[in-house]
Amino acid sequence: MDSSDIRHIYIDPYSLLVATSDKRIIRIYCPFTVQAKRDIGEIRSGEEVLVDMVKSDPDGWLIYIIQGKAYWYGNFQVIE
């Protein structure tokens, strides 16, 4: 899934609703695989990693918990 084609909706710490460009809504459960769009922390661009938990910050932005560390969801693309 290309992140420019989807919208992520926080449900709980262990799942997301994902609205795709073809107007489907799917629920994905942790752990799910994402691919890094760029180098961020110890994760290299193109690397596939598992999201262990999903959180929402006070401003409503999604945060992925990966290997115990918090990352902004926009740095990743969900792998279907």
N, CA, C and O atoms as CSV, one atom per row, in Angstrom:
chain,resi,resn,atom,element,x,y,z
A,1,MET,N,N,0.841,-1.182,0.000
A,1,MET,CA,C,0.000,0.000,0.000
A,1,MET,C,C,0.876,1.230,0.000
A,1,MET,O,O,1.780,1.354,0.826
A,2,ASP,N,N,0.623,2.116,-0.893
A,2,ASP,CA,C,1.343,3.377,-0.922
A,2,ASP,C,C,0.672,4.320,0.066
A,2,ASP,O,O,-0.537,4.541,-0.010
A,3,SER,N,N,1.444,4.877,0.990
A,3,SER,CA,C,0.850,5.699,2.044
A,3,SER,C,C,0.168,6.947,1.502
A,3,SER,O,O,-0.650,7.545,2.203
A,4,SER,N,N,0.477,7.359,0.278
A,4,SER,CA,C,-0.219,8.506,-0.284
A,4,SER,C,C,-1.634,8.134,-0.703
A,4,SER,O,O,-2.461,9.013,-0.944
A,5,ASP,N,N,-1.919,6.839,-0.792
A,5,ASP,CA,C,-3.227,6.361,-1.218
A,5,ASP,C,C,-4.118,5.934,-0.070
A,5,ASP,O,O,-5.266,5.555,-0.302
A,6,ILE,N,N,-3.627,5.981,1.171
A,6,ILE,CA,C,-4.405,5.449,2.271
A,6,ILE,C,C,-4.483,6.433,3.427
A,6,ILE,O,O,-3.704,7.381,3.530
A,7,ARG,N,N,-5.435,6.173,4.274
A,7,ARG,CA,C,-5.563,6.947,5.502
A,7,ARG,C,C,-5.571,5.958,6.657
A,7,ARG,O,O,-6.254,4.935,6.603
A,8,HIS,N,N,-4.815,6.265,7.694
A,8,HIS,CA,C,-4.713,5.412,8.871
A,8,HIS,C,C,-5.605,5.991,9.962
A,8,HIS,O,O,-5.577,7.196,10.214
A,9,ILE,N,N,-6.384,5.151,10.599
A,9,ILE,CA,C,-7.273,5.603,11.662
A,9,ILE,C,C,-6.984,4.774,12.912
A,9,ILE,O,O,-7.099,3.548,12.905
A,10,TYR,N,N,-6.611,5.461,13.967
A,10,TYR,CA,C,-6.272,4.802,15.226
A,10,TYR,C,C,-7.518,4.178,15.837
A,10,TYR,O,O,-8.555,4.832,15.948
A,11,ILE,N,N,-7.418,2.920,16.232
A,11,ILE,CA,C,-8.517,2.207,16.878
A,11,ILE,C,C,-8.147,1.857,18.314
A,11,ILE,O,O,-8.850,2.226,19.255
A,12,ASP,N,N,-7.061,1.156,18.470
A,12,ASP,CA,C,-6.571,0.760,19.784
A,12,ASP,C,C,-5.073,0.494,19.651
A,12,ASP,O,O,-4.540,0.567,18.544
A,13,PRO,N,N,-4.386,0.190,20.743
A,13,PRO,CA,C,-2.927,0.014,20.654
A,13,PRO,C,C,-2.466,-1.148,19.779
A,13,PRO,O,O,-1.283,-1.253,19.459
A,14,TYR,N,N,-3.392,-2.018,19.394
A,14,TYR,CA,C,-2.986,-3.206,18.654
A,14,TYR,C,C,-3.642,-3.350,17.293
A,14,TYR,O,O,-3.598,-4.428,16.699
A,15,SER,N,N,-4.256,-2.274,16.782
A,15,SER,CA,C,-4.813,-2.337,15.430
A,15,SER,C,C,-5.065,-0.947,14.869
A,15,SER,O,O,-5.127,0.041,15.601
A,16,LEU,N,N,-5.207,-0.899,13.557
A,16,LEU,CA,C,-5.527,0.332,12.830
A,16,LEU,C,C,-6.610,0.021,11.815
A,16,LEU,O,O,-6.686,-1.099,11.311
A,17,LEU,N,N,-7.449,1.004,11.509
A,17,LEU,CA,C,-8.294,0.915,10.330
A,17,LEU,C,C,-7.550,1.642,9.228
A,17,LEU,O,O,-7.007,2.726,9.441
A,18,VAL,N,N,-7.529,1.051,8.067
A,18,VAL,CA,C,-6.841,1.637,6.935
A,18,VAL,C,C,-7.848,1.793,5.806
A,18,VAL,O,O,-8.423,0.810,5.339
A,19,ALA,N,N,-8.059,3.030,5.368
A,19,ALA,CA,C,-8.940,3.309,4.234
A,19,ALA,C,C,-8.072,3.415,2.994
A,19,ALA,O,O,-7.189,4.269,2.928
A,20,THR,N,N,-8.312,2.560,2.015
A,20,THR,CA,C,-7.498,2.538,0.806
A,20,THR,C,C,-8.095,3.439,-0.259
A,20,THR,O,O,-9.241,3.874,-0.144
A,21,SER,N,N,-7.319,3.716,-1.295
A,21,SER,CA,C,-7.783,4.594,-2.373
A,21,SER,C,C,-8.951,3.993,-3.135
A,21,SER,O,O,-9.723,4.727,-3.752
A,22,ASP,N,N,-9.097,2.675,-3.107
A,22,ASP,CA,C,-10.234,2.055,-3.796
A,22,ASP,C,C,-11.445,1.907,-2.868
A,22,ASP,O,O,-12.325,1.078,-3.096
A,23,LYS,N,N,-11.466,2.732,-1.816
A,23,LYS,CA,C,-12.602,2.873,-0.896
A,23,LYS,C,C,-12.921,1.617,-0.089
A,23,LYS,O,O,-14.068,1.378,0.289
A,24,ARG,N,N,-11.887,0.826,0.165
A,24,ARG,CA,C,-12.042,-0.304,1.072
A,24,ARG,C,C,-11.522,0.109,2.435
A,24,ARG,O,O,-10.581,0.896,2.534
A,25,ILE,N,N,-12.121,-0.410,3.465
A,25,ILE,CA,C,-11.612,-0.202,4.817
A,25,ILE,C,C,-11.207,-1.564,5.344
A,25,ILE,O,O,-12.004,-2.502,5.384
A,26,ILE,N,N,-9.950,-1.648,5.747
A,26,ILE,CA,C,-9.459,-2.901,6.305
A,26,ILE,C,C,-8.888,-2.623,7.686
A,26,ILE,O,O,-8.421,-1.521,7.971
A,27,ARG,N,N,-8.933,-3.626,8.525
A,27,ARG,CA,C,-8.341,-3.504,9.859
A,27,ARG,C,C,-7.098,-4.362,9.882
A,27,ARG,O,O,-7.135,-5.548,9.554
A,28,ILE,N,N,-6.000,-3.751,10.274
A,28,ILE,CA,C,-4.761,-4.503,10.383
A,28,ILE,C,C,-4.379,-4.586,11.858
A,28,ILE,O,O,-4.575,-3.642,12.623
A,29,TYR,N,N,-3.841,-5.718,12.229
A,29,TYR,CA,C,-3.515,-5.994,13.623
A,29,TYR,C,C,-2.012,-6.104,13.814
A,29,TYR,O,O,-1.291,-6.587,12.941
A,30,CYS,N,N,-1.561,-5.653,14.954
A,30,CYS,CA,C,-0.155,-5.778,15.323
A,30,CYS,C,C,0.145,-7.236,15.648
A,30,CYS,O,O,-0.707,-7.930,16.203
A,31,PRO,N,N,1.312,-7.698,15.320
A,31,PRO,CA,C,2.329,-6.958,14.589
A,31,PRO,C,C,2.020,-6.954,13.089
A,31,PRO,O,O,1.569,-7.957,12.536
A,32,PHE,N,N,2.269,-5.819,12.442
A,32,PHE,CA,C,2.165,-5.733,10.988
A,32,PHE,C,C,3.465,-5.151,10.458
A,32,PHE,O,O,4.214,-4.494,11.181
A,33,THR,N,N,3.715,-5.404,9.187
A,33,THR,CA,C,4.986,-5.030,8.576
A,33,THR,C,C,4.885,-3.672,7.895
A,33,THR,O,O,3.915,-3.373,7.199
A,34,VAL,N,N,5.909,-2.861,8.113
A,34,VAL,CA,C,6.047,-1.582,7.424
A,34,VAL,C,C,7.451,-1.509,6.827
A,34,VAL,O,O,8.371,-2.200,7.265
A,35,GLN,N,N,7.586,-0.654,5.819
A,35,GLN,CA,C,8.887,-0.432,5.194
A,35,GLN,C,C,9.279,1.025,5.410
A,35,GLN,O,O,8.471,1.931,5.207
A,36,ALA,N,N,10.514,1.241,5.820
A,36,ALA,CA,C,11.008,2.604,6.072
A,36,ALA,C,C,11.158,3.360,4.762
A,36,ALA,O,O,11.716,2.842,3.795
A,37,LYS,N,N,10.658,4.587,4.738
A,37,LYS,CA,C,10.781,5.444,3.557
A,37,LYS,C,C,12.140,6.143,3.522
A,37,LYS,O,O,12.600,6.571,2.463
A,38,ARG,N,N,12.769,6.254,4.675
A,38,ARG,CA,C,14.054,6.946,4.796
A,38,ARG,C,C,14.780,6.371,6.019
A,38,ARG,O,O,14.181,5.655,6.821
A,39,ASP,N,N,16.043,6.681,6.151
A,39,ASP,CA,C,16.777,6.296,7.357
A,39,ASP,C,C,16.173,7.041,8.536
A,39,ASP,O,O,15.962,8.252,8.474
A,40,ILE,N,N,15.897,6.315,9.602
A,40,ILE,CA,C,15.379,6.943,10.822
A,40,ILE,C,C,15.869,6.132,12.017
A,40,ILE,O,O,15.544,4.953,12.155
A,41,GLY,N,N,16.640,6.765,12.865
A,41,GLY,CA,C,17.222,6.043,13.994
A,41,GLY,C,C,18.074,4.891,13.498
A,41,GLY,O,O,18.936,5.073,12.638
A,42,GLU,N,N,17.835,3.718,14.034
A,42,GLU,CA,C,18.601,2.536,13.651
A,42,GLU,C,C,18.011,1.819,12.443
A,42,GLU,O,O,18.577,0.830,11.977
A,43,ILE,N,N,16.898,2.297,11.937
A,43,ILE,CA,C,16.206,1.663,10.809
A,43,ILE,C,C,16.659,2.336,9.513
A,43,ILE,O,O,16.654,3.563,9.406
A,44,ARG,N,N,17.046,1.532,8.545
A,44,ARG,CA,C,17.551,2.036,7.269
A,44,ARG,C,C,16.436,2.110,6.232
A,44,ARG,O,O,15.474,1.343,6.284
A,45,SER,N,N,16.575,3.030,5.300
A,45,SER,CA,C,15.614,3.199,4.211
A,45,SER,C,C,15.413,1.869,3.486
A,45,SER,O,O,16.378,1.190,3.136
A,46,GLY,N,N,14.150,1.506,3.266
A,46,GLY,CA,C,13.827,0.261,2.583
A,46,GLY,C,C,13.721,-0.954,3.485
A,46,GLY,O,O,13.215,-1.996,3.069
A,47,GLU,N,N,14.191,-0.831,4.708
A,47,GLU,CA,C,14.149,-1.955,5.639
A,47,GLU,C,C,12.719,-2.231,6.075
A,47,GLU,O,O,11.958,-1.304,6.353
A,48,GLU,N,N,12.355,-3.507,6.134
A,48,GLU,CA,C,11.042,-3.904,6.611
A,48,GLU,C,C,11.140,-4.274,8.091
A,48,GLU,O,O,12.018,-5.032,8.500
A,49,VAL,N,N,10.219,-3.720,8.883
A,49,VAL,CA,C,10.206,-3.966,10.327
A,49,VAL,C,C,8.774,-4.219,10.777
A,49,VAL,O,O,7.822,-3.895,10.067
A,50,LEU,N,N,8.634,-4.798,11.957
A,50,LEU,CA,C,7.317,-5.075,12.524
A,50,LEU,C,C,6.903,-3.975,13.486
A,50,LEU,O,O,7.694,-3.525,14.316
A,51,VAL,N,N,5.652,-3.548,13.364
A,51,VAL,CA,C,5.068,-2.599,14.307
A,51,VAL,C,C,4.446,-3.419,15.428
A,51,VAL,O,O,3.548,-4.227,15.192
A,52,ASP,N,N,4.928,-3.208,16.645
A,52,ASP,CA,C,4.462,-3.969,17.803
A,52,ASP,C,C,3.232,-3.339,18.443
A,52,ASP,O,O,2.404,-4.039,19.027
A,53,MET,N,N,3.112,-2.009,18.334
A,53,MET,CA,C,2.010,-1.299,18.978
A,53,MET,C,C,1.812,0.028,18.260
A,53,MET,O,O,2.734,0.563,17.644
A,54,VAL,N,N,0.590,0.549,18.352
A,54,VAL,CA,C,0.249,1.835,17.744
A,54,VAL,C,C,-0.249,2.754,18.849
A,54,VAL,O,O,-1.039,2.351,19.702
A,55,LYS,N,N,0.225,3.997,18.820
A,55,LYS,CA,C,-0.244,4.975,19.801
A,55,LYS,C,C,-0.631,6.261,19.073
A,55,LYS,O,O,-0.315,6.449,17.899
A,56,SER,N,N,-1.310,7.124,19.784
A,56,SER,CA,C,-1.686,8.427,19.255
A,56,SER,C,C,-1.124,9.475,20.201
A,56,SER,O,O,-1.311,9.385,21.414
A,57,ASP,N,N,-0.422,10.490,19.639
A,57,ASP,CA,C,0.122,11.532,20.509
A,57,ASP,C,C,-0.973,12.556,20.842
A,57,ASP,O,O,-2.065,12.465,20.281
A,58,PRO,N,N,-0.727,13.509,21.718
A,58,PRO,CA,C,-1.756,14.473,22.126
A,58,PRO,C,C,-2.360,15.276,20.971
A,58,PRO,O,O,-3.484,15.767,21.078
A,59,ASP,N,N,-1.615,15.410,19.863
A,59,ASP,CA,C,-2.127,16.137,18.704
A,59,ASP,C,C,-2.860,15.237,17.715
A,59,ASP,O,O,-3.340,15.707,16.683
A,60,GLY,N,N,-2.948,13.948,18.027
A,60,GLY,CA,C,-3.657,13.015,17.161
A,60,GLY,C,C,-2.805,12.323,16.116
A,60,GLY,O,O,-3.329,11.551,15.314
A,61,TRP,N,N,-1.490,12.583,16.104
A,61,TRP,CA,C,-0.600,11.911,15.157
A,61,TRP,C,C,-0.367,10.476,15.584
A,61,TRP,O,O,-0.283,10.184,16.777
A,62,LEU,N,N,-0.264,9.585,14.620
A,62,LEU,CA,C,-0.002,8.181,14.920
A,62,LEU,C,C,1.476,7.944,15.167
A,62,LEU,O,O,2.337,8.506,14.490
A,63,ILE,N,N,1.746,7.116,16.133
A,63,ILE,CA,C,3.102,6.727,16.486
A,63,ILE,C,C,3.169,5.210,16.436
A,63,ILE,O,O,2.329,4.524,17.020
A,64,TYR,N,N,4.169,4.689,15.738
A,64,TYR,CA,C,4.404,3.249,15.709
A,64,TYR,C,C,5.460,2.921,16.755
A,64,TYR,O,O,6.476,3.608,16.854
A,65,ILE,N,N,5.218,1.875,17.532
A,65,ILE,CA,C,6.220,1.365,18.464
A,65,ILE,C,C,6.890,0.178,17.778
A,65,ILE,O,O,6.260,-0.844,17.505
A,66,ILE,N,N,8.177,0.339,17.509
A,66,ILE,CA,C,8.963,-0.663,16.794
A,66,ILE,C,C,10.188,-0.965,17.633
A,66,ILE,O,O,10.986,-0.073,17.920
A,67,GLN,N,N,10.338,-2.216,18.026
A,67,GLN,CA,C,11.468,-2.642,18.854
A,67,GLN,C,C,11.616,-1.753,20.082
A,67,GLN,O,O,12.731,-1.400,20.468
A,68,GLY,N,N,10.485,-1.391,20.697
A,68,GLY,CA,C,10.483,-0.621,21.931
A,68,GLY,C,C,10.695,0.879,21.769
A,68,GLY,O,O,10.739,1.606,22.761
A,69,LYS,N,N,10.828,1.356,20.515
A,69,LYS,CA,C,11.054,2.782,20.270
A,69,LYS,C,C,9.882,3.368,19.488
A,69,LYS,O,O,9.246,2.676,18.694
A,70,ALA,N,N,9.604,4.652,19.723
A,70,ALA,CA,C,8.491,5.341,19.075
A,70,ALA,C,C,8.964,6.042,17.804
A,70,ALA,O,O,9.983,6.733,17.801
A,71,TYR,N,N,8.195,5.847,16.711
A,71,TYR,CA,C,8.484,6.481,15.432
A,71,TYR,C,C,7.190,7.041,14.843
A,71,TYR,O,O,6.131,6.426,14.971
A,72,TRP,N,N,7.274,8.205,14.199
A,72,TRP,CA,C,6.123,8.786,13.528
A,72,TRP,C,C,5.744,7.913,12.337
A,72,TRP,O,O,6.611,7.504,11.564
A,73,TYR,N,N,4.450,7.626,12.187
A,73,TYR,CA,C,3.984,6.691,11.161
A,73,TYR,C,C,4.310,7.154,9.734
A,73,TYR,O,O,4.452,6.321,8.839
A,74,GLY,N,N,4.429,8.448,9.513
A,74,GLY,CA,C,4.692,8.976,8.180
A,74,GLY,C,C,6.034,8.580,7.598
A,74,GLY,O,O,6.273,8.751,6.403
A,75,ASN,N,N,6.912,8.050,8.438
A,75,ASN,CA,C,8.217,7.589,7.959
A,75,ASN,C,C,8.170,6.191,7.370
A,75,ASN,O,O,9.188,5.663,6.922
A,76,PHE,N,N,6.973,5.588,7.371
A,76,PHE,CA,C,6.851,4.187,6.957
A,76,PHE,C,C,5.696,3.984,5.988
A,76,PHE,O,O,4.757,4.778,5.930
A,77,GLN,N,N,5.790,2.908,5.238
A,77,GLN,CA,C,4.736,2.483,4.334
A,77,GLN,C,C,4.280,1.110,4.796
A,77,GLN,O,O,5.109,0.229,5.024
A,78,VAL,N,N,2.977,0.917,4.937
A,78,VAL,CA,C,2.442,-0.385,5.320
A,78,VAL,C,C,2.653,-1.357,4.177
A,78,VAL,O,O,2.372,-1.036,3.023
A,79,ILE,N,N,3.147,-2.543,4.491
A,79,ILE,CA,C,3.338,-3.600,3.506
A,79,ILE,C,C,2.144,-4.535,3.580
A,79,ILE,O,O,1.823,-5.065,4.644
A,80,GLU,N,N,1.492,-4.731,2.449
A,80,GLU,CA,C,0.293,-5.566,2.411
A,80,GLU,C,C,0.660,-7.018,2.190
A,80,GLU,O,O,-0.221,-7.875,2.129
